[in-house]
Amino acid sequence: MDLQALAADLIARTEKAVEQIAGLSAHTGITFKVADVVDAVERDLPAGYPEPTAEGALTRRDVIASMAEDVLSGAIYEDRA
């Protein structure tokens, strides 16, 4: 999987997790954290899903957390308009 396809896949998985967790939060009144979204995405990843390999690079969890924050803030959609 090339990097662009990998990023698109991870964004889609993150959007799905945000939607599910935020919906559950709205219905139950229980607050959630970005870490909850990261955990949900990680649990849903297939075995062998690629991790960043560059030395000093962010971990996959860091990347997912950043994506989740961007989804929640709407920043991820600013360039798509």
PyMOL Python script that loads the backbone (N, CA, C, O; Angstrom):
from pymol import cmd

cmd.read_pdbstr("""\
ATOM      1  N   MET A   1       0.856  -1.168   0.000  1.00  0.00           N
ATOM      2  CA  MET A   1       0.000   0.000   0.000  1.00  0.00           C
ATOM      3  C   MET A   1       0.907   1.238   0.000  1.00  0.00           C
ATOM      4  O   MET A   1       1.812   1.343   0.828  1.00  0.00           O
ATOM      5  N   ASP A   2       0.667   2.168  -0.921  1.00  0.00           N
ATOM      6  CA  ASP A   2       1.509   3.363  -0.966  1.00  0.00           C
ATOM      7  C   ASP A   2       1.117   4.317   0.164  1.00  0.00           C
ATOM      8  O   ASP A   2       0.064   4.156   0.781  1.00  0.00           O
ATOM      9  N   LEU A   3       1.955   5.295   0.426  1.00  0.00           N
ATOM     10  CA  LEU A   3       1.740   6.190   1.564  1.00  0.00           C
ATOM     11  C   LEU A   3       0.433   6.976   1.463  1.00  0.00           C
ATOM     12  O   LEU A   3      -0.247   7.174   2.470  1.00  0.00           O
ATOM     13  N   GLN A   4       0.080   7.420   0.268  1.00  0.00           N
ATOM     14  CA  GLN A   4      -1.154   8.183   0.096  1.00  0.00           C
ATOM     15  C   GLN A   4      -2.375   7.311   0.387  1.00  0.00           C
ATOM     16  O   GLN A   4      -3.310   7.754   1.054  1.00  0.00           O
ATOM     17  N   ALA A   5      -2.370   6.103  -0.101  1.00  0.00           N
ATOM     18  CA  ALA A   5      -3.476   5.180   0.157  1.00  0.00           C
ATOM     19  C   ALA A   5      -3.533   4.809   1.637  1.00  0.00           C
ATOM     20  O   ALA A   5      -4.616   4.689   2.211  1.00  0.00           O
ATOM     21  N   LEU A   6      -2.374   4.629   2.247  1.00  0.00           N
ATOM     22  CA  LEU A   6      -2.312   4.304   3.668  1.00  0.00           C
ATOM     23  C   LEU A   6      -2.886   5.455   4.501  1.00  0.00           C
ATOM     24  O   LEU A   6      -3.660   5.227   5.431  1.00  0.00           O
ATOM     25  N   ALA A   7      -2.507   6.680   4.166  1.00  0.00           N
ATOM     26  CA  ALA A   7      -3.023   7.845   4.889  1.00  0.00           C
ATOM     27  C   ALA A   7      -4.543   7.953   4.721  1.00  0.00           C
ATOM     28  O   ALA A   7      -5.258   8.204   5.691  1.00  0.00           O
ATOM     29  N   ALA A   8      -5.027   7.764   3.508  1.00  0.00           N
ATOM     30  CA  ALA A   8      -6.471   7.840   3.252  1.00  0.00           C
ATOM     31  C   ALA A   8      -7.214   6.764   4.036  1.00  0.00           C
ATOM     32  O   ALA A   8      -8.286   7.024   4.584  1.00  0.00           O
ATOM     33  N   ASP A   9      -6.659   5.571   4.094  1.00  0.00           N
ATOM     34  CA  ASP A   9      -7.282   4.483   4.841  1.00  0.00           C
ATOM     35  C   ASP A   9      -7.319   4.806   6.334  1.00  0.00           C
ATOM     36  O   ASP A   9      -8.337   4.596   6.993  1.00  0.00           O
ATOM     37  N   LEU A  10      -6.223   5.311   6.856  1.00  0.00           N
ATOM     38  CA  LEU A  10      -6.157   5.629   8.284  1.00  0.00           C
ATOM     39  C   LEU A  10      -7.097   6.787   8.623  1.00  0.00           C
ATOM     40  O   LEU A  10      -7.708   6.792   9.692  1.00  0.00           O
ATOM     41  N   ILE A  11      -7.218   7.758   7.734  1.00  0.00           N
ATOM     42  CA  ILE A  11      -8.161   8.860   7.949  1.00  0.00           C
ATOM     43  C   ILE A  11      -9.585   8.317   7.987  1.00  0.00           C
ATOM     44  O   ILE A  11     -10.360   8.676   8.874  1.00  0.00           O
ATOM     45  N   ALA A  12      -9.933   7.465   7.044  1.00  0.00           N
ATOM     46  CA  ALA A  12     -11.287   6.894   7.004  1.00  0.00           C
ATOM     47  C   ALA A  12     -11.579   6.095   8.275  1.00  0.00           C
ATOM     48  O   ALA A  12     -12.674   6.187   8.830  1.00  0.00           O
ATOM     49  N   ARG A  13     -10.617   5.324   8.726  1.00  0.00           N
ATOM     50  CA  ARG A  13     -10.803   4.548   9.956  1.00  0.00           C
ATOM     51  C   ARG A  13     -10.965   5.471  11.161  1.00  0.00           C
ATOM     52  O   ARG A  13     -11.761   5.196  12.059  1.00  0.00           O
ATOM     53  N   THR A  14     -10.210   6.559  11.173  1.00  0.00           N
ATOM     54  CA  THR A  14     -10.280   7.518  12.274  1.00  0.00           C
ATOM     55  C   THR A  14     -11.627   8.251  12.257  1.00  0.00           C
ATOM     56  O   THR A  14     -12.241   8.443  13.307  1.00  0.00           O
ATOM     57  N   GLU A  15     -12.078   8.656  11.083  1.00  0.00           N
ATOM     58  CA  GLU A  15     -13.384   9.310  10.970  1.00  0.00           C
ATOM     59  C   GLU A  15     -14.496   8.394  11.480  1.00  0.00           C
ATOM     60  O   GLU A  15     -15.396   8.837  12.194  1.00  0.00           O
ATOM     61  N   LYS A  16     -14.429   7.133  11.114  1.00  0.00           N
ATOM     62  CA  LYS A  16     -15.434   6.156  11.542  1.00  0.00           C
ATOM     63  C   LYS A  16     -15.430   6.023  13.062  1.00  0.00           C
ATOM     64  O   LYS A  16     -16.489   6.007  13.690  1.00  0.00           O
ATOM     65  N   ALA A  17     -14.246   5.927  13.649  1.00  0.00           N
ATOM     66  CA  ALA A  17     -14.141   5.790  15.106  1.00  0.00           C
ATOM     67  C   ALA A  17     -14.655   7.047  15.809  1.00  0.00           C
ATOM     68  O   ALA A  17     -15.353   6.946  16.818  1.00  0.00           O
ATOM     69  N   VAL A  18     -14.320   8.222  15.291  1.00  0.00           N
ATOM     70  CA  VAL A  18     -14.806   9.475  15.884  1.00  0.00           C
ATOM     71  C   VAL A  18     -16.327   9.505  15.829  1.00  0.00           C
ATOM     72  O   VAL A  18     -16.981   9.844  16.815  1.00  0.00           O
ATOM     73  N   GLU A  19     -16.888   9.154  14.683  1.00  0.00           N
ATOM     74  CA  GLU A  19     -18.346   9.164  14.528  1.00  0.00           C
ATOM     75  C   GLU A  19     -19.010   8.219  15.527  1.00  0.00           C
ATOM     76  O   GLU A  19     -19.999   8.579  16.165  1.00  0.00           O
ATOM     77  N   GLN A  20     -18.473   7.026  15.659  1.00  0.00           N
ATOM     78  CA  GLN A  20     -19.063   6.044  16.573  1.00  0.00           C
ATOM     79  C   GLN A  20     -18.948   6.487  18.031  1.00  0.00           C
ATOM     80  O   GLN A  20     -19.915   6.412  18.788  1.00  0.00           O
ATOM     81  N   ILE A  21     -17.775   6.942  18.410  1.00  0.00           N
ATOM     82  CA  ILE A  21     -17.550   7.316  19.809  1.00  0.00           C
ATOM     83  C   ILE A  21     -18.279   8.600  20.155  1.00  0.00           C
ATOM     84  O   ILE A  21     -18.854   8.704  21.238  1.00  0.00           O
ATOM     85  N   ALA A  22     -18.271   9.579  19.266  1.00  0.00           N
ATOM     86  CA  ALA A  22     -18.987  10.828  19.531  1.00  0.00           C
ATOM     87  C   ALA A  22     -20.490  10.580  19.605  1.00  0.00           C
ATOM     88  O   ALA A  22     -21.178  11.181  20.430  1.00  0.00           O
ATOM     89  N   GLY A  23     -21.002   9.699  18.746  1.00  0.00           N
ATOM     90  CA  GLY A  23     -22.418   9.356  18.798  1.00  0.00           C
ATOM     91  C   GLY A  23     -22.788   8.690  20.104  1.00  0.00           C
ATOM     92  O   GLY A  23     -23.810   9.018  20.708  1.00  0.00           O
ATOM     93  N   LEU A  24     -21.974   7.768  20.537  1.00  0.00           N
ATOM     94  CA  LEU A  24     -22.202   7.097  21.813  1.00  0.00           C
ATOM     95  C   LEU A  24     -22.136   8.104  22.954  1.00  0.00           C
ATOM     96  O   LEU A  24     -22.940   8.052  23.886  1.00  0.00           O
ATOM     97  N   SER A  25     -21.191   9.003  22.877  1.00  0.00           N
ATOM     98  CA  SER A  25     -21.048  10.038  23.903  1.00  0.00           C
ATOM     99  C   SER A  25     -22.279  10.938  23.954  1.00  0.00           C
ATOM    100  O   SER A  25     -22.747  11.291  25.037  1.00  0.00           O
ATOM    101  N   ALA A  26     -22.800  11.307  22.793  1.00  0.00           N
ATOM    102  CA  ALA A  26     -23.982  12.168  22.737  1.00  0.00           C
ATOM    103  C   ALA A  26     -25.201  11.469  23.343  1.00  0.00           C
ATOM    104  O   ALA A  26     -26.029  12.108  23.993  1.00  0.00           O
ATOM    105  N   HIS A  27     -25.304  10.167  23.129  1.00  0.00           N
ATOM    106  CA  HIS A  27     -26.459   9.417  23.636  1.00  0.00           C
ATOM    107  C   HIS A  27     -26.357   9.092  25.123  1.00  0.00           C
ATOM    108  O   HIS A  27     -27.371   9.000  25.814  1.00  0.00           O
ATOM    109  N   THR A  28     -25.139   8.919  25.610  1.00  0.00           N
ATOM    110  CA  THR A  28     -24.968   8.508  27.005  1.00  0.00           C
ATOM    111  C   THR A  28     -24.573   9.649  27.932  1.00  0.00           C
ATOM    112  O   THR A  28     -24.754   9.565  29.147  1.00  0.00           O
ATOM    113  N   GLY A  29     -24.030  10.722  27.348  1.00  0.00           N
ATOM    114  CA  GLY A  29     -23.548  11.826  28.176  1.00  0.00           C
ATOM    115  C   GLY A  29     -22.163  11.576  28.750  1.00  0.00           C
ATOM    116  O   GLY A  29     -21.639  12.397  29.503  1.00  0.00           O
ATOM    117  N   ILE A  30     -21.574  10.449  28.396  1.00  0.00           N
ATOM    118  CA  ILE A  30     -20.230  10.122  28.870  1.00  0.00           C
ATOM    119  C   ILE A  30     -19.222  10.796  27.947  1.00  0.00           C
ATOM    120  O   ILE A  30     -19.283  10.642  26.727  1.00  0.00           O
ATOM    121  N   THR A  31     -18.302  11.537  28.534  1.00  0.00           N
ATOM    122  CA  THR A  31     -17.302  12.226  27.717  1.00  0.00           C
ATOM    123  C   THR A  31     -16.249  11.235  27.232  1.00  0.00           C
ATOM    124  O   THR A  31     -16.094  10.145  27.783  1.00  0.00           O
ATOM    125  N   PHE A  32     -15.539  11.636  26.201  1.00  0.00           N
ATOM    126  CA  PHE A  32     -14.476  10.792  25.673  1.00  0.00           C
ATOM    127  C   PHE A  32     -13.240  11.637  25.434  1.00  0.00           C
ATOM    128  O   PHE A  32     -13.295  12.866  25.397  1.00  0.00           O
ATOM    129  N   LYS A  33     -12.140  10.951  25.275  1.00  0.00           N
ATOM    130  CA  LYS A  33     -10.855  11.590  25.003  1.00  0.00           C
ATOM    131  C   LYS A  33     -10.354  11.115  23.650  1.00  0.00           C
ATOM    132  O   LYS A  33     -10.809  10.097  23.128  1.00  0.00           O
ATOM    133  N   VAL A  34      -9.422  11.855  23.095  1.00  0.00           N
ATOM    134  CA  VAL A  34      -8.808  11.464  21.827  1.00  0.00           C
ATOM    135  C   VAL A  34      -8.192  10.069  21.963  1.00  0.00           C
ATOM    136  O   VAL A  34      -8.207   9.290  21.010  1.00  0.00           O
ATOM    137  N   ALA A  35      -7.661   9.758  23.123  1.00  0.00           N
ATOM    138  CA  ALA A  35      -7.064   8.430  23.346  1.00  0.00           C
ATOM    139  C   ALA A  35      -8.093   7.316  23.151  1.00  0.00           C
ATOM    140  O   ALA A  35      -7.735   6.214  22.736  1.00  0.00           O
ATOM    141  N   ASP A  36      -9.358   7.589  23.444  1.00  0.00           N
ATOM    142  CA  ASP A  36     -10.411   6.589  23.224  1.00  0.00           C
ATOM    143  C   ASP A  36     -10.578   6.312  21.731  1.00  0.00           C
ATOM    144  O   ASP A  36     -10.792   5.170  21.323  1.00  0.00           O
ATOM    145  N   VAL A  37     -10.481   7.363  20.923  1.00  0.00           N
ATOM    146  CA  VAL A  37     -10.566   7.209  19.466  1.00  0.00           C
ATOM    147  C   VAL A  37      -9.358   6.413  18.969  1.00  0.00           C
ATOM    148  O   VAL A  37      -9.497   5.504  18.150  1.00  0.00           O
ATOM    149  N   VAL A  38      -8.182   6.760  19.468  1.00  0.00           N
ATOM    150  CA  VAL A  38      -6.964   6.052  19.063  1.00  0.00           C
ATOM    151  C   VAL A  38      -7.091   4.572  19.388  1.00  0.00           C
ATOM    152  O   VAL A  38      -6.767   3.720  18.560  1.00  0.00           O
ATOM    153  N   ASP A  39      -7.559   4.265  20.585  1.00  0.00           N
ATOM    154  CA  ASP A  39      -7.730   2.867  20.980  1.00  0.00           C
ATOM    155  C   ASP A  39      -8.700   2.142  20.048  1.00  0.00           C
ATOM    156  O   ASP A  39      -8.453   1.001  19.657  1.00  0.00           O
ATOM    157  N   ALA A  40      -9.802   2.804  19.692  1.00  0.00           N
ATOM    158  CA  ALA A  40     -10.796   2.188  18.806  1.00  0.00           C
ATOM    159  C   ALA A  40     -10.206   1.917  17.427  1.00  0.00           C
ATOM    160  O   ALA A  40     -10.444   0.857  16.847  1.00  0.00           O
ATOM    161  N   VAL A  41      -9.445   2.858  16.904  1.00  0.00           N
ATOM    162  CA  VAL A  41      -8.821   2.662  15.590  1.00  0.00           C
ATOM    163  C   VAL A  41      -7.817   1.516  15.667  1.00  0.00           C
ATOM    164  O   VAL A  41      -7.813   0.630  14.812  1.00  0.00           O
ATOM    165  N   GLU A  42      -6.978   1.535  16.676  1.00  0.00           N
ATOM    166  CA  GLU A  42      -5.963   0.484  16.831  1.00  0.00           C
ATOM    167  C   GLU A  42      -6.599  -0.905  16.926  1.00  0.00           C
ATOM    168  O   GLU A  42      -6.105  -1.862  16.329  1.00  0.00           O
ATOM    169  N   ARG A  43      -7.690  -1.008  17.675  1.00  0.00           N
ATOM    170  CA  ARG A  43      -8.359  -2.314  17.819  1.00  0.00           C
ATOM    171  C   ARG A  43      -8.909  -2.820  16.490  1.00  0.00           C
ATOM    172  O   ARG A  43      -9.004  -4.028  16.271  1.00  0.00           O
ATOM    173  N   ASP A  44      -9.269  -1.894  15.606  1.00  0.00           N
ATOM    174  CA  ASP A  44      -9.897  -2.257  14.331  1.00  0.00           C
ATOM    175  C   ASP A  44      -8.883  -2.540  13.213  1.00  0.00           C
ATOM    176  O   ASP A  44      -9.257  -3.027  12.146  1.00  0.00           O
ATOM    177  N   LEU A  45      -7.618  -2.241  13.455  1.00  0.00           N
ATOM    178  CA  LEU A  45      -6.610  -2.445  12.409  1.00  0.00           C
ATOM    179  C   LEU A  45      -6.312  -3.930  12.221  1.00  0.00           C
ATOM    180  O   LEU A  45      -6.231  -4.685  13.190  1.00  0.00           O
ATOM    181  N   PRO A  46      -6.151  -4.337  10.970  1.00  0.00           N
ATOM    182  CA  PRO A  46      -5.788  -5.734  10.728  1.00  0.00           C
ATOM    183  C   PRO A  46      -4.351  -6.012  11.176  1.00  0.00           C
ATOM    184  O   PRO A  46      -3.528  -5.102  11.267  1.00  0.00           O
ATOM    185  N   ALA A  47      -4.072  -7.263  11.448  1.00  0.00           N
ATOM    186  CA  ALA A  47      -2.711  -7.655  11.827  1.00  0.00           C
ATOM    187  C   ALA A  47      -1.742  -7.253  10.722  1.00  0.00           C
ATOM    188  O   ALA A  47      -2.046  -7.394   9.537  1.00  0.00           O
ATOM    189  N   GLY A  48      -0.598  -6.762  11.108  1.00  0.00           N
ATOM    190  CA  GLY A  48       0.423  -6.385  10.141  1.00  0.00           C
ATOM    191  C   GLY A  48       0.222  -5.012   9.518  1.00  0.00           C
ATOM    192  O   GLY A  48       0.916  -4.665   8.563  1.00  0.00           O
ATOM    193  N   TYR A  49      -0.719  -4.221  10.043  1.00  0.00           N
ATOM    194  CA  TYR A  49      -0.944  -2.881   9.489  1.00  0.00           C
ATOM    195  C   TYR A  49       0.349  -2.083   9.658  1.00  0.00           C
ATOM    196  O   TYR A  49       0.957  -2.118  10.728  1.00  0.00           O
ATOM    197  N   PRO A  50       0.773  -1.372   8.629  1.00  0.00           N
ATOM    198  CA  PRO A  50       2.073  -0.684   8.674  1.00  0.00           C
ATOM    199  C   PRO A  50       2.207   0.333   9.807  1.00  0.00           C
ATOM    200  O   PRO A  50       1.249   1.005  10.190  1.00  0.00           O
ATOM    201  N   GLU A  51       3.407   0.419  10.317  1.00  0.00           N
ATOM    202  CA  GLU A  51       3.798   1.403  11.337  1.00  0.00           C
ATOM    203  C   GLU A  51       4.822   2.335  10.703  1.00  0.00           C
ATOM    204  O   GLU A  51       5.511   1.941   9.762  1.00  0.00           O
ATOM    205  N   PRO A  52       4.937   3.573  11.206  1.00  0.00           N
ATOM    206  CA  PRO A  52       6.017   4.441  10.713  1.00  0.00           C
ATOM    207  C   PRO A  52       7.362   3.760  10.960  1.00  0.00           C
ATOM    208  O   PRO A  52       7.569   3.128  11.996  1.00  0.00           O
ATOM    209  N   THR A  53       8.262   3.895  10.007  1.00  0.00           N
ATOM    210  CA  THR A  53       9.549   3.208  10.136  1.00  0.00           C
ATOM    211  C   THR A  53      10.734   4.162  10.238  1.00  0.00           C
ATOM    212  O   THR A  53      11.832   3.737  10.598  1.00  0.00           O
ATOM    213  N   ALA A  54      10.535   5.434   9.931  1.00  0.00           N
ATOM    214  CA  ALA A  54      11.650   6.382   9.983  1.00  0.00           C
ATOM    215  C   ALA A  54      12.082   6.589  11.428  1.00  0.00           C
ATOM    216  O   ALA A  54      11.251   6.709  12.328  1.00  0.00           O
ATOM    217  N   GLU A  55      13.379   6.628  11.632  1.00  0.00           N
ATOM    218  CA  GLU A  55      13.908   6.838  12.966  1.00  0.00           C
ATOM    219  C   GLU A  55      13.473   8.208  13.469  1.00  0.00           C
ATOM    220  O   GLU A  55      13.592   9.206  12.757  1.00  0.00           O
ATOM    221  N   GLY A  56      12.971   8.250  14.689  1.00  0.00           N
ATOM    222  CA  GLY A  56      12.522   9.504  15.263  1.00  0.00           C
ATOM    223  C   GLY A  56      11.132   9.916  14.811  1.00  0.00           C
ATOM    224  O   GLY A  56      10.626  10.967  15.204  1.00  0.00           O
ATOM    225  N   ALA A  57      10.516   9.078  13.981  1.00  0.00           N
ATOM    226  CA  ALA A  57       9.176   9.394  13.483  1.00  0.00           C
ATOM    227  C   ALA A  57       8.155   9.223  14.601  1.00  0.00           C
ATOM    228  O   ALA A  57       8.414   8.579  15.618  1.00  0.00           O
ATOM    229  N   LEU A  58       7.009   9.808  14.384  1.00  0.00           N
ATOM    230  CA  LEU A  58       5.913   9.626  15.312  1.00  0.00           C
ATOM    231  C   LEU A  58       5.445   8.180  15.273  1.00  0.00           C
ATOM    232  O   LEU A  58       5.607   7.494  14.263  1.00  0.00           O
ATOM    233  N   THR A  59       4.876   7.728  16.356  1.00  0.00           N
ATOM    234  CA  THR A  59       4.298   6.390  16.360  1.00  0.00           C
ATOM    235  C   THR A  59       2.969   6.426  15.606  1.00  0.00           C
ATOM    236  O   THR A  59       2.433   7.498  15.327  1.00  0.00           O
ATOM    237  N   ARG A  60       2.453   5.263  15.285  1.00  0.00           N
ATOM    238  CA  ARG A  60       1.149   5.194  14.623  1.00  0.00           C
ATOM    239  C   ARG A  60       0.079   5.802  15.523  1.00  0.00           C
ATOM    240  O   ARG A  60      -0.821   6.489  15.041  1.00  0.00           O
ATOM    241  N   ARG A  61       0.171   5.554  16.819  1.00  0.00           N
ATOM    242  CA  ARG A  61      -0.784   6.144  17.763  1.00  0.00           C
ATOM    243  C   ARG A  61      -0.730   7.665  17.717  1.00  0.00           C
ATOM    244  O   ARG A  61      -1.768   8.324  17.779  1.00  0.00           O
ATOM    245  N   ASP A  62       0.472   8.227  17.609  1.00  0.00           N
ATOM    246  CA  ASP A  62       0.616   9.684  17.501  1.00  0.00           C
ATOM    247  C   ASP A  62      -0.072  10.204  16.241  1.00  0.00           C
ATOM    248  O   ASP A  62      -0.750  11.231  16.273  1.00  0.00           O
ATOM    249  N   VAL A  63       0.105   9.497  15.146  1.00  0.00           N
ATOM    250  CA  VAL A  63      -0.497   9.897  13.869  1.00  0.00           C
ATOM    251  C   VAL A  63      -2.020   9.832  13.966  1.00  0.00           C
ATOM    252  O   VAL A  63      -2.711  10.749  13.522  1.00  0.00           O
ATOM    253  N   ILE A  64      -2.538   8.760  14.539  1.00  0.00           N
ATOM    254  CA  ILE A  64      -3.987   8.609  14.688  1.00  0.00           C
ATOM    255  C   ILE A  64      -4.537   9.706  15.599  1.00  0.00           C
ATOM    256  O   ILE A  64      -5.590  10.276  15.314  1.00  0.00           O
ATOM    257  N   ALA A  65      -3.836  10.004  16.686  1.00  0.00           N
ATOM    258  CA  ALA A  65      -4.284  11.052  17.606  1.00  0.00           C
ATOM    259  C   ALA A  65      -4.356  12.396  16.895  1.00  0.00           C
ATOM    260  O   ALA A  65      -5.312  13.150  17.079  1.00  0.00           O
ATOM    261  N   SER A  66      -3.355  12.692  16.091  1.00  0.00           N
ATOM    262  CA  SER A  66      -3.354  13.943  15.337  1.00  0.00           C
ATOM    263  C   SER A  66      -4.518  13.984  14.347  1.00  0.00           C
ATOM    264  O   SER A  66      -5.181  15.012  14.202  1.00  0.00           O
ATOM    265  N   MET A  67      -4.759  12.877  13.678  1.00  0.00           N
ATOM    266  CA  MET A  67      -5.885  12.794  12.745  1.00  0.00           C
ATOM    267  C   MET A  67      -7.205  12.981  13.484  1.00  0.00           C
ATOM    268  O   MET A  67      -8.086  13.698  13.010  1.00  0.00           O
ATOM    269  N   ALA A  68      -7.345  12.343  14.639  1.00  0.00           N
ATOM    270  CA  ALA A  68      -8.581  12.451  15.412  1.00  0.00           C
ATOM    271  C   ALA A  68      -8.822  13.895  15.838  1.00  0.00           C
ATOM    272  O   ALA A  68      -9.946  14.389  15.755  1.00  0.00           O
ATOM    273  N   GLU A  69      -7.782  14.563  16.288  1.00  0.00           N
ATOM    274  CA  GLU A  69      -7.911  15.970  16.675  1.00  0.00           C
ATOM    275  C   GLU A  69      -8.335  16.819  15.478  1.00  0.00           C
ATOM    276  O   GLU A  69      -9.169  17.715  15.609  1.00  0.00           O
ATOM    277  N   ASP A  70      -7.764  16.537  14.328  1.00  0.00           N
ATOM    278  CA  ASP A  70      -8.123  17.280  13.118  1.00  0.00           C
ATOM    279  C   ASP A  70      -9.560  16.989  12.672  1.00  0.00           C
ATOM    280  O   ASP A  70     -10.246  17.884  12.178  1.00  0.00           O
ATOM    281  N   VAL A  71     -10.013  15.758  12.841  1.00  0.00           N
ATOM    282  CA  VAL A  71     -11.398  15.416  12.506  1.00  0.00           C
ATOM    283  C   VAL A  71     -12.337  16.147  13.462  1.00  0.00           C
ATOM    284  O   VAL A  71     -13.318  16.753  13.031  1.00  0.00           O
ATOM    285  N   LEU A  72     -12.039  16.090  14.751  1.00  0.00           N
ATOM    286  CA  LEU A  72     -12.902  16.718  15.748  1.00  0.00           C
ATOM    287  C   LEU A  72     -12.965  18.236  15.600  1.00  0.00           C
ATOM    288  O   LEU A  72     -14.011  18.841  15.832  1.00  0.00           O
ATOM    289  N   SER A  73     -11.851  18.850  15.215  1.00  0.00           N
ATOM    290  CA  SER A  73     -11.816  20.311  15.064  1.00  0.00           C
ATOM    291  C   SER A  73     -12.332  20.766  13.699  1.00  0.00           C
ATOM    292  O   SER A  73     -12.678  21.934  13.519  1.00  0.00           O
ATOM    293  N   GLY A  74     -12.382  19.837  12.738  1.00  0.00           N
ATOM    294  CA  GLY A  74     -12.782  20.177  11.381  1.00  0.00           C
ATOM    295  C   GLY A  74     -11.616  20.588  10.499  1.00  0.00           C
ATOM    296  O   GLY A  74     -11.792  20.826   9.305  1.00  0.00           O
ATOM    297  N   ALA A  75     -10.427  20.673  11.080  1.00  0.00           N
ATOM    298  CA  ALA A  75      -9.249  21.110  10.318  1.00  0.00           C
ATOM    299  C   ALA A  75      -8.939  20.181   9.150  1.00  0.00           C
ATOM    300  O   ALA A  75      -8.413  20.628   8.130  1.00  0.00           O
ATOM    301  N   ILE A  76      -9.254  18.916   9.283  1.00  0.00           N
ATOM    302  CA  ILE A  76      -8.942  17.944   8.235  1.00  0.00           C
ATOM    303  C   ILE A  76      -9.758  18.210   6.964  1.00  0.00           C
ATOM    304  O   ILE A  76      -9.385  17.775   5.875  1.00  0.00           O
ATOM    305  N   TYR A  77     -10.866  18.923   7.117  1.00  0.00           N
ATOM    306  CA  TYR A  77     -11.760  19.162   5.987  1.00  0.00           C
ATOM    307  C   TYR A  77     -11.528  20.516   5.321  1.00  0.00           C
ATOM    308  O   TYR A  77     -12.109  20.789   4.270  1.00  0.00           O
ATOM    309  N   GLU A  78     -10.701  21.356   5.906  1.00  0.00           N
ATOM    310  CA  GLU A  78     -10.470  22.704   5.380  1.00  0.00           C
ATOM    311  C   GLU A  78      -9.875  22.691   3.980  1.00  0.00           C
ATOM    312  O   GLU A  78     -10.235  23.530   3.154  1.00  0.00           O
ATOM    313  N   ASP A  79      -8.987  21.772   3.699  1.00  0.00           N
ATOM    314  CA  ASP A  79      -8.359  21.708   2.379  1.00  0.00           C
ATOM    315  C   ASP A  79      -9.236  21.024   1.344  1.00  0.00           C
ATOM    316  O   ASP A  79      -8.975  21.138   0.147  1.00  0.00           O
ATOM    317  N   ARG A  80     -10.267  20.316   1.778  1.00  0.00           N
ATOM    318  CA  ARG A  80     -11.145  19.573   0.869  1.00  0.00           C
ATOM    319  C   ARG A  80     -12.224  20.458   0.267  1.00  0.00           C
ATOM    320  O   ARG A  80     -12.852  20.079  -0.721  1.00  0.00           O
ATOM    321  N   ALA A  81     -12.445  21.617   0.838  1.00  0.00           N
ATOM    322  CA  ALA A  81     -13.543  22.481   0.381  1.00  0.00           C
ATOM    323  C   ALA A  81     -13.274  23.090  -0.966  1.00  0.00           C
ATOM    324  O   ALA A  81     -14.104  23.838  -1.481  1.00  0.00           O
TER     325      ALA A  81
END
""", "prot")
cmd.dss("prot")
cmd.show_as("cartoon", "prot")
cmd.util.cbc("prot")
cmd.orient("prot")
